[in-house]
Amino acid sequence: MVALTNQERRANGCAPVEVNAALARAARLHSEDQARHGKMSHTGSDGSTPWQRAGRSGYHDARSENVAMGYQTPAAVVNAWMNSDGHRKNILNCTVTAIGVGLARAGDGTPYWTQMFGSKV
């Protein structure tokens, strides 16, 4: 997913983003939370925001978050995000430099994706 995201960024004049371990942890934990509760949302089951979740993972410059469910491949979910104005805007924000990605599957196999962006690696 990171490679596909960076491909879109390069094609649109943005520098690539680098994986940040703390953002990746926050994204993974949010995907796991969504899968466990069967609910796709930017709000965690504990009422947390993306910024709060990033902070709990040790990252304090989170800028945006994309979430999705049901897409079976990274290519499918990145394509869907690129065809959605708000998600596309997050991916093509040239001021972000870091990314964290999470994927978790619900008991029925449904994938839950989270992509978090930040301003420092």
Buried (B, 14 or more C-beta within 10 A) or exposed (E): BBEBBBEBBEEEEBEEBBEBEBBBBBBBBBBBBBBEEEBBEBEBEEEBEBBBBBBBBEBEBBBBBBBBBEBEEBEBBBBBBBEBEEBBEBBBBEEBBBBBBBBBEBEEEBBBBBBBBBBEE
